[in-house]
Amino acid sequence: MEQNVNIVDNEKTALYIACERASVPYIKLLLQMNSDVNVVDNEKTALYIACEHASVPYIKLLLEMNSDVNASTSRGTALHTACLEG
């Protein structure tokens, strides 16, 4: 049976939650299961969350998985967040 890893629960996908927790192993697993790296949850992308945490390992991982660096929400882009968070 195929699992849908892109289901939204309380405005968050599993990838969003894994990114909030900076859990690189779970992020890798979800990406291997075809989680949508560019989905916008709670007005943030996975890359945006990674930049909020200034987590270089998972920023690199998301970029390797073709995360959209230009994705913009009402909160701005991941680049805006990276600049603010350092």
PDB file as gemmi writes it, atoms N, CA and C in Angstrom:
CRYST1    1.000    1.000    1.000  90.00  90.00  90.00 P 1                      
ATOM      1  N   MET A   1       0.836  -1.170   0.000  1.00  0.00           N  
ATOM      2  CA  MET A   1       0.000   0.000   0.000  1.00  0.00           C  
ATOM      3  C   MET A   1       0.890   1.245   0.000  1.00  0.00           C  
ATOM      4  N   GLU A   2       0.594   2.167  -0.882  1.00  0.00           N  
ATOM      5  CA  GLU A   2       1.374   3.396  -1.000  1.00  0.00           C  
ATOM      6  C   GLU A   2       0.932   4.403   0.062  1.00  0.00           C  
ATOM      7  N   GLN A   3       1.912   5.039   0.688  1.00  0.00           N  
ATOM      8  CA  GLN A   3       1.638   6.030   1.725  1.00  0.00           C  
ATOM      9  C   GLN A   3       1.724   7.437   1.142  1.00  0.00           C  
ATOM     10  N   ASN A   4       0.830   8.312   1.553  1.00  0.00           N  
ATOM     11  CA  ASN A   4       0.865   9.706   1.119  1.00  0.00           C  
ATOM     12  C   ASN A   4       1.546  10.532   2.204  1.00  0.00           C  
ATOM     13  N   VAL A   5       2.805  10.897   1.970  1.00  0.00           N  
ATOM     14  CA  VAL A   5       3.570  11.652   2.965  1.00  0.00           C  
ATOM     15  C   VAL A   5       3.283  13.146   2.890  1.00  0.00           C  
ATOM     16  N   ASN A   6       2.437  13.562   1.966  1.00  0.00           N  
ATOM     17  CA  ASN A   6       2.132  14.984   1.809  1.00  0.00           C  
ATOM     18  C   ASN A   6       0.804  15.392   2.445  1.00  0.00           C  
ATOM     19  N   ILE A   7       0.234  14.512   3.257  1.00  0.00           N  
ATOM     20  CA  ILE A   7      -1.023  14.837   3.932  1.00  0.00           C  
ATOM     21  C   ILE A   7      -0.780  15.975   4.916  1.00  0.00           C  
ATOM     22  N   VAL A   8      -1.703  16.930   4.931  1.00  0.00           N  
ATOM     23  CA  VAL A   8      -1.599  18.084   5.830  1.00  0.00           C  
ATOM     24  C   VAL A   8      -2.471  17.837   7.053  1.00  0.00           C  
ATOM     25  N   ASP A   9      -1.883  18.001   8.232  1.00  0.00           N  
ATOM     26  CA  ASP A   9      -2.601  17.867   9.494  1.00  0.00           C  
ATOM     27  C   ASP A   9      -2.309  19.109  10.328  1.00  0.00           C  
ATOM     28  N   ASN A  10      -3.339  19.841  10.669  1.00  0.00           N  
ATOM     29  CA  ASN A  10      -3.162  21.100  11.416  1.00  0.00           C  
ATOM     30  C   ASN A  10      -2.196  22.042  10.710  1.00  0.00           C  
ATOM     31  N   GLU A  11      -2.379  22.184   9.404  1.00  0.00           N  
ATOM     32  CA  GLU A  11      -1.587  23.074   8.547  1.00  0.00           C  
ATOM     33  C   GLU A  11      -0.125  22.656   8.410  1.00  0.00           C  
ATOM     34  N   LYS A  12       0.197  21.400   8.731  1.00  0.00           N  
ATOM     35  CA  LYS A  12       1.583  20.946   8.649  1.00  0.00           C  
ATOM     36  C   LYS A  12       1.655  19.561   8.020  1.00  0.00           C  
ATOM     37  N   THR A  13       2.674  19.363   7.188  1.00  0.00           N  
ATOM     38  CA  THR A  13       2.968  18.035   6.662  1.00  0.00           C  
ATOM     39  C   THR A  13       4.040  17.401   7.546  1.00  0.00           C  
ATOM     40  N   ALA A  14       4.291  16.125   7.323  1.00  0.00           N  
ATOM     41  CA  ALA A  14       5.348  15.438   8.072  1.00  0.00           C  
ATOM     42  C   ALA A  14       6.701  16.098   7.817  1.00  0.00           C  
ATOM     43  N   LEU A  15       6.942  16.542   6.582  1.00  0.00           N  
ATOM     44  CA  LEU A  15       8.212  17.203   6.267  1.00  0.00           C  
ATOM     45  C   LEU A  15       8.339  18.503   7.051  1.00  0.00           C  
ATOM     46  N   TYR A  16       7.273  19.247   7.156  1.00  0.00           N  
ATOM     47  CA  TYR A  16       7.283  20.501   7.922  1.00  0.00           C  
ATOM     48  C   TYR A  16       7.685  20.223   9.372  1.00  0.00           C  
ATOM     49  N   ILE A  17       7.070  19.216   9.967  1.00  0.00           N  
ATOM     50  CA  ILE A  17       7.364  18.880  11.367  1.00  0.00           C  
ATOM     51  C   ILE A  17       8.805  18.417  11.517  1.00  0.00           C  
ATOM     52  N   ALA A  18       9.281  17.587  10.595  1.00  0.00           N  
ATOM     53  CA  ALA A  18      10.676  17.132  10.650  1.00  0.00           C  
ATOM     54  C   ALA A  18      11.631  18.311  10.532  1.00  0.00           C  
ATOM     55  N   CYS A  19      11.293  19.277   9.706  1.00  0.00           N  
ATOM     56  CA  CYS A  19      12.133  20.468   9.552  1.00  0.00           C  
ATOM     57  C   CYS A  19      12.097  21.330  10.808  1.00  0.00           C  
ATOM     58  N   GLU A  20      10.926  21.467  11.410  1.00  0.00           N  
ATOM     59  CA  GLU A  20      10.832  22.228  12.664  1.00  0.00           C  
ATOM     60  C   GLU A  20      11.738  21.633  13.732  1.00  0.00           C  
ATOM     61  N   ARG A  21      11.847  20.320  13.719  1.00  0.00           N  
ATOM     62  CA  ARG A  21      12.645  19.624  14.739  1.00  0.00           C  
ATOM     63  C   ARG A  21      14.085  19.408  14.300  1.00  0.00           C  
ATOM     64  N   ALA A  22      14.423  19.894  13.113  1.00  0.00           N  
ATOM     65  CA  ALA A  22      15.776  19.764  12.559  1.00  0.00           C  
ATOM     66  C   ALA A  22      16.244  18.315  12.570  1.00  0.00           C  
ATOM     67  N   SER A  23      15.354  17.422  12.197  1.00  0.00           N  
ATOM     68  CA  SER A  23      15.642  15.993  12.203  1.00  0.00           C  
ATOM     69  C   SER A  23      16.081  15.535  10.813  1.00  0.00           C  
ATOM     70  N   VAL A  24      17.385  15.640  10.562  1.00  0.00           N  
ATOM     71  CA  VAL A  24      17.923  15.306   9.241  1.00  0.00           C  
ATOM     72  C   VAL A  24      17.587  13.873   8.828  1.00  0.00           C  
ATOM     73  N   PRO A  25      17.689  12.856   9.721  1.00  0.00           N  
ATOM     74  CA  PRO A  25      17.328  11.494   9.287  1.00  0.00           C  
ATOM     75  C   PRO A  25      15.880  11.394   8.799  1.00  0.00           C  
ATOM     76  N   TYR A  26      14.956  12.039   9.503  1.00  0.00           N  
ATOM     77  CA  TYR A  26      13.554  11.996   9.082  1.00  0.00           C  
ATOM     78  C   TYR A  26      13.322  12.813   7.816  1.00  0.00           C  
ATOM     79  N   ILE A  27      14.020  13.918   7.692  1.00  0.00           N  
ATOM     80  CA  ILE A  27      13.913  14.717   6.467  1.00  0.00           C  
ATOM     81  C   ILE A  27      14.359  13.874   5.279  1.00  0.00           C  
ATOM     82  N   LYS A  28      15.497  13.179   5.421  1.00  0.00           N  
ATOM     83  CA  LYS A  28      16.002  12.314   4.344  1.00  0.00           C  
ATOM     84  C   LYS A  28      14.989  11.229   4.007  1.00  0.00           C  
ATOM     85  N   LEU A  29      14.436  10.587   5.031  1.00  0.00           N  
ATOM     86  CA  LEU A  29      13.459   9.520   4.814  1.00  0.00           C  
ATOM     87  C   LEU A  29      12.231  10.044   4.075  1.00  0.00           C  
ATOM     88  N   LEU A  30      11.702  11.175   4.510  1.00  0.00           N  
ATOM     89  CA  LEU A  30      10.515  11.738   3.865  1.00  0.00           C  
ATOM     90  C   LEU A  30      10.795  12.145   2.424  1.00  0.00           C  
ATOM     91  N   LEU A  31      11.987  12.658   2.165  1.00  0.00           N  
ATOM     92  CA  LEU A  31      12.340  13.027   0.791  1.00  0.00           C  
ATOM     93  C   LEU A  31      12.488  11.783  -0.082  1.00  0.00           C  
ATOM     94  N   GLN A  32      13.011  10.695   0.494  1.00  0.00           N  
ATOM     95  CA  GLN A  32      13.098   9.430  -0.247  1.00  0.00           C  
ATOM     96  C   GLN A  32      11.708   8.887  -0.561  1.00  0.00           C  
ATOM     97  N   MET A  33      10.732   9.241   0.272  1.00  0.00           N  
ATOM     98  CA  MET A  33       9.351   8.797   0.072  1.00  0.00           C  
ATOM     99  C   MET A  33       8.565   9.786  -0.789  1.00  0.00           C  
ATOM    100  N   ASN A  34       9.293  10.672  -1.488  1.00  0.00           N  
ATOM    101  CA  ASN A  34       8.707  11.647  -2.414  1.00  0.00           C  
ATOM    102  C   ASN A  34       7.864  12.724  -1.744  1.00  0.00           C  
ATOM    103  N   SER A  35       8.274  13.127  -0.564  1.00  0.00           N  
ATOM    104  CA  SER A  35       7.623  14.272   0.069  1.00  0.00           C  
ATOM    105  C   SER A  35       7.880  15.502  -0.792  1.00  0.00           C  
ATOM    106  N   ASP A  36       6.887  16.350  -0.923  1.00  0.00           N  
ATOM    107  CA  ASP A  36       7.006  17.554  -1.753  1.00  0.00           C  
ATOM    108  C   ASP A  36       7.862  18.587  -1.034  1.00  0.00           C  
ATOM    109  N   VAL A  37       9.086  18.778  -1.510  1.00  0.00           N  
ATOM    110  CA  VAL A  37      10.048  19.668  -0.869  1.00  0.00           C  
ATOM    111  C   VAL A  37       9.630  21.134  -0.966  1.00  0.00           C  
ATOM    112  N   ASN A  38       8.752  21.458  -1.888  1.00  0.00           N  
ATOM    113  CA  ASN A  38       8.361  22.854  -2.099  1.00  0.00           C  
ATOM    114  C   ASN A  38       6.962  23.197  -1.596  1.00  0.00           C  
ATOM    115  N   VAL A  39       6.335  22.281  -0.892  1.00  0.00           N  
ATOM    116  CA  VAL A  39       4.999  22.561  -0.379  1.00  0.00           C  
ATOM    117  C   VAL A  39       5.081  23.690   0.651  1.00  0.00           C  
ATOM    118  N   VAL A  40       4.064  24.538   0.660  1.00  0.00           N  
ATOM    119  CA  VAL A  40       4.001  25.637   1.630  1.00  0.00           C  
ATOM    120  C   VAL A  40       3.028  25.225   2.731  1.00  0.00           C  
ATOM    121  N   ASP A  41       3.560  25.084   3.937  1.00  0.00           N  
ATOM    122  CA  ASP A  41       2.758  24.750   5.114  1.00  0.00           C  
ATOM    123  C   ASP A  41       2.821  25.921   6.074  1.00  0.00           C  
ATOM    124  N   ASN A  42       1.680  26.318   6.584  1.00  0.00           N  
ATOM    125  CA  ASN A  42       1.671  27.364   7.606  1.00  0.00           C  
ATOM    126  C   ASN A  42       2.489  28.576   7.153  1.00  0.00           C  
ATOM    127  N   GLU A  43       2.399  28.878   5.856  1.00  0.00           N  
ATOM    128  CA  GLU A  43       3.084  30.008   5.213  1.00  0.00           C  
ATOM    129  C   GLU A  43       4.607  29.883   5.195  1.00  0.00           C  
ATOM    130  N   LYS A  44       5.126  28.655   5.250  1.00  0.00           N  
ATOM    131  CA  LYS A  44       6.572  28.439   5.202  1.00  0.00           C  
ATOM    132  C   LYS A  44       6.878  27.225   4.332  1.00  0.00           C  
ATOM    133  N   THR A  45       8.026  27.264   3.657  1.00  0.00           N  
ATOM    134  CA  THR A  45       8.527  26.089   2.948  1.00  0.00           C  
ATOM    135  C   THR A  45       9.543  25.390   3.851  1.00  0.00           C  
ATOM    136  N   ALA A  46       9.912  24.169   3.491  1.00  0.00           N  
ATOM    137  CA  ALA A  46      10.922  23.439   4.260  1.00  0.00           C  
ATOM    138  C   ALA A  46      12.231  24.219   4.297  1.00  0.00           C  
ATOM    139  N   LEU A  47      12.609  24.808   3.170  1.00  0.00           N  
ATOM    140  CA  LEU A  47      13.846  25.581   3.120  1.00  0.00           C  
ATOM    141  C   LEU A  47      13.753  26.808   4.021  1.00  0.00           C  
ATOM    142  N   TYR A  48      12.610  27.433   4.063  1.00  0.00           N  
ATOM    143  CA  TYR A  48      12.395  28.587   4.942  1.00  0.00           C  
ATOM    144  C   TYR A  48      12.633  28.179   6.397  1.00  0.00           C  
ATOM    145  N   ILE A  49      12.069  27.045   6.790  1.00  0.00           N  
ATOM    146  CA  ILE A  49      12.230  26.559   8.165  1.00  0.00           C  
ATOM    147  C   ILE A  49      13.696  26.242   8.447  1.00  0.00           C  
ATOM    148  N   ALA A  50      14.361  25.611   7.496  1.00  0.00           N  
ATOM    149  CA  ALA A  50      15.785  25.291   7.665  1.00  0.00           C  
ATOM    150  C   ALA A  50      16.589  26.563   7.887  1.00  0.00           C  
ATOM    151  N   CYS A  51      16.254  27.604   7.168  1.00  0.00           N  
ATOM    152  CA  CYS A  51      16.961  28.879   7.322  1.00  0.00           C  
ATOM    153  C   CYS A  51      16.630  29.538   8.654  1.00  0.00           C  
ATOM    154  N   GLU A  52      15.406  29.359   9.135  1.00  0.00           N  
ATOM    155  CA  GLU A  52      15.052  29.879  10.463  1.00  0.00           C  
ATOM    156  C   GLU A  52      15.950  29.275  11.532  1.00  0.00           C  
ATOM    157  N   HIS A  53      16.260  27.991  11.366  1.00  0.00           N  
ATOM    158  CA  HIS A  53      17.092  27.278  12.336  1.00  0.00           C  
ATOM    159  C   HIS A  53      18.581  27.429  12.042  1.00  0.00           C  
ATOM    160  N   ALA A  54      18.913  28.057  10.925  1.00  0.00           N  
ATOM    161  CA  ALA A  54      20.308  28.203  10.492  1.00  0.00           C  
ATOM    162  C   ALA A  54      21.022  26.855  10.510  1.00  0.00           C  
ATOM    163  N   SER A  55      20.322  25.826  10.040  1.00  0.00           N  
ATOM    164  CA  SER A  55      20.860  24.468  10.036  1.00  0.00           C  
ATOM    165  C   SER A  55      21.478  24.150   8.677  1.00  0.00           C  
ATOM    166  N   VAL A  56      22.778  24.323   8.592  1.00  0.00           N  
ATOM    167  CA  VAL A  56      23.487  24.132   7.328  1.00  0.00           C  
ATOM    168  C   VAL A  56      23.309  22.722   6.768  1.00  0.00           C  
ATOM    169  N   PRO A  57      23.391  21.644   7.589  1.00  0.00           N  
ATOM    170  CA  PRO A  57      23.226  20.301   7.007  1.00  0.00           C  
ATOM    171  C   PRO A  57      21.899  20.120   6.291  1.00  0.00           C  
ATOM    172  N   TYR A  58      20.814  20.597   6.883  1.00  0.00           N  
ATOM    173  CA  TYR A  58      19.572  20.338   6.177  1.00  0.00           C  
ATOM    174  C   TYR A  58      19.230  21.405   5.169  1.00  0.00           C  
ATOM    175  N   ILE A  59      19.852  22.563   5.230  1.00  0.00           N  
ATOM    176  CA  ILE A  59      19.745  23.524   4.125  1.00  0.00           C  
ATOM    177  C   ILE A  59      20.388  22.907   2.886  1.00  0.00           C  
ATOM    178  N   LYS A  60      21.587  22.331   3.063  1.00  0.00           N  
ATOM    179  CA  LYS A  60      22.285  21.674   1.945  1.00  0.00           C  
ATOM    180  C   LYS A  60      21.452  20.534   1.382  1.00  0.00           C  
ATOM    181  N   LEU A  61      20.893  19.719   2.269  1.00  0.00           N  
ATOM    182  CA  LEU A  61      20.078  18.582   1.841  1.00  0.00           C  
ATOM    183  C   LEU A  61      18.884  19.046   1.011  1.00  0.00           C  
ATOM    184  N   LEU A  62      18.188  20.064   1.468  1.00  0.00           N  
ATOM    185  CA  LEU A  62      17.018  20.561   0.737  1.00  0.00           C  
ATOM    186  C   LEU A  62      17.411  21.171  -0.600  1.00  0.00           C  
ATOM    187  N   LEU A  63      18.555  21.840  -0.644  1.00  0.00           N  
ATOM    188  CA  LEU A  63      19.027  22.395  -1.918  1.00  0.00           C  
ATOM    189  C   LEU A  63      19.389  21.279  -2.889  1.00  0.00           C  
ATOM    190  N   GLU A  64      19.992  20.198  -2.379  1.00  0.00           N  
ATOM    191  CA  GLU A  64      20.312  19.039  -3.226  1.00  0.00           C  
ATOM    192  C   GLU A  64      19.049  18.401  -3.792  1.00  0.00           C  
ATOM    193  N   MET A  65      17.941  18.534  -3.069  1.00  0.00           N  
ATOM    194  CA  MET A  65      16.664  17.948  -3.504  1.00  0.00           C  
ATOM    195  C   MET A  65      15.843  18.943  -4.327  1.00  0.00           C  
ATOM    196  N   ASN A  66      16.513  19.978  -4.844  1.00  0.00           N  
ATOM    197  CA  ASN A  66      15.891  20.971  -5.726  1.00  0.00           C  
ATOM    198  C   ASN A  66      14.810  21.809  -5.058  1.00  0.00           C  
ATOM    199  N   SER A  67      15.034  22.152  -3.812  1.00  0.00           N  
ATOM    200  CA  SER A  67      14.126  23.069  -3.138  1.00  0.00           C  
ATOM    201  C   SER A  67      14.145  24.404  -3.879  1.00  0.00           C  
ATOM    202  N   ASP A  68      12.988  25.000  -4.045  1.00  0.00           N  
ATOM    203  CA  ASP A  68      12.866  26.255  -4.792  1.00  0.00           C  
ATOM    204  C   ASP A  68      13.367  27.422  -3.943  1.00  0.00           C  
ATOM    205  N   VAL A  69      14.538  27.941  -4.273  1.00  0.00           N  
ATOM    206  CA  VAL A  69      15.132  29.036  -3.497  1.00  0.00           C  
ATOM    207  C   VAL A  69      14.378  30.347  -3.691  1.00  0.00           C  
ATOM    208  N   ASN A  70      13.556  30.430  -4.708  1.00  0.00           N  
ATOM    209  CA  ASN A  70      12.806  31.657  -4.981  1.00  0.00           C  
ATOM    210  C   ASN A  70      11.369  31.614  -4.474  1.00  0.00           C  
ATOM    211  N   ALA A  71      10.991  30.509  -3.833  1.00  0.00           N  
ATOM    212  CA  ALA A  71       9.620  30.395  -3.326  1.00  0.00           C  
ATOM    213  C   ALA A  71       9.361  31.510  -2.326  1.00  0.00           C  
ATOM    214  N   SER A  72       8.254  32.202  -2.524  1.00  0.00           N  
ATOM    215  CA  SER A  72       7.932  33.343  -1.668  1.00  0.00           C  
ATOM    216  C   SER A  72       6.551  33.158  -1.060  1.00  0.00           C  
ATOM    217  N   THR A  73       6.437  33.484   0.203  1.00  0.00           N  
ATOM    218  CA  THR A  73       5.147  33.468   0.880  1.00  0.00           C  
ATOM    219  C   THR A  73       4.939  34.855   1.486  1.00  0.00           C  
ATOM    220  N   SER A  74       3.880  35.010   2.234  1.00  0.00           N  
ATOM    221  CA  SER A  74       3.634  36.304   2.876  1.00  0.00           C  
ATOM    222  C   SER A  74       4.723  36.641   3.888  1.00  0.00           C  
ATOM    223  N   ARG A  75       5.504  35.656   4.281  1.00  0.00           N  
ATOM    224  CA  ARG A  75       6.605  35.866   5.229  1.00  0.00           C  
ATOM    225  C   ARG A  75       7.915  36.195   4.517  1.00  0.00           C  
ATOM    226  N   GLY A  76       7.926  36.103   3.197  1.00  0.00           N  
ATOM    227  CA  GLY A  76       9.142  36.360   2.424  1.00  0.00           C  
ATOM    228  C   GLY A  76       9.729  35.063   1.888  1.00  0.00           C  
ATOM    229  N   THR A  77      11.005  35.094   1.560  1.00  0.00           N  
ATOM    230  CA  THR A  77      11.686  33.918   1.015  1.00  0.00           C  
ATOM    231  C   THR A  77      12.638  33.339   2.053  1.00  0.00           C  
ATOM    232  N   ALA A  78      13.163  32.163   1.752  1.00  0.00           N  
ATOM    233  CA  ALA A  78      14.161  31.542   2.624  1.00  0.00           C  
ATOM    234  C   ALA A  78      15.388  32.437   2.741  1.00  0.00           C  
ATOM    235  N   LEU A  79      15.747  33.117   1.657  1.00  0.00           N  
ATOM    236  CA  LEU A  79      16.903  34.012   1.686  1.00  0.00           C  
ATOM    237  C   LEU A  79      16.688  35.149   2.687  1.00  0.00           C  
ATOM    238  N   HIS A  80      15.481  35.707   2.712  1.00  0.00           N  
ATOM    239  CA  HIS A  80      15.181  36.752   3.702  1.00  0.00           C  
ATOM    240  C   HIS A  80      15.416  36.227   5.115  1.00  0.00           C  
ATOM    241  N   THR A  81      14.929  35.025   5.357  1.00  0.00           N  
ATOM    242  CA  THR A  81      15.071  34.428   6.679  1.00  0.00           C  
ATOM    243  C   THR A  81      16.525  34.145   7.004  1.00  0.00           C  
ATOM    244  N   ALA A  82      17.273  33.637   6.029  1.00  0.00           N  
ATOM    245  CA  ALA A  82      18.696  33.356   6.251  1.00  0.00           C  
ATOM    246  C   ALA A  82      19.434  34.634   6.634  1.00  0.00           C  
ATOM    247  N   CYS A  83      19.099  35.720   5.983  1.00  0.00           N  
ATOM    248  CA  CYS A  83      19.748  37.006   6.295  1.00  0.00           C  
ATOM    249  C   CYS A  83      19.386  37.482   7.698  1.00  0.00           C  
ATOM    250  N   LEU A  84      18.139  37.282   8.082  1.00  0.00           N  
ATOM    251  CA  LEU A  84      17.694  37.722   9.406  1.00  0.00           C  
ATOM    252  C   LEU A  84      18.248  36.854  10.530  1.00  0.00           C  
ATOM    253  N   GLU A  85      18.334  35.548  10.267  1.00  0.00           N  
ATOM    254  CA  GLU A  85      18.751  34.606  11.305  1.00  0.00           C  
ATOM    255  C   GLU A  85      20.261  34.415  11.368  1.00  0.00           C  
ATOM    256  N   GLY A  86      20.948  34.778  10.283  1.00  0.00           N  
ATOM    257  CA  GLY A  86      22.406  34.672  10.247  1.00  0.00           C  
ATOM    258  C   GLY A  86      22.849  33.287  10.041  1.00  0.00           C  
TER     259      GLY A  86                                                      
END                                                                             
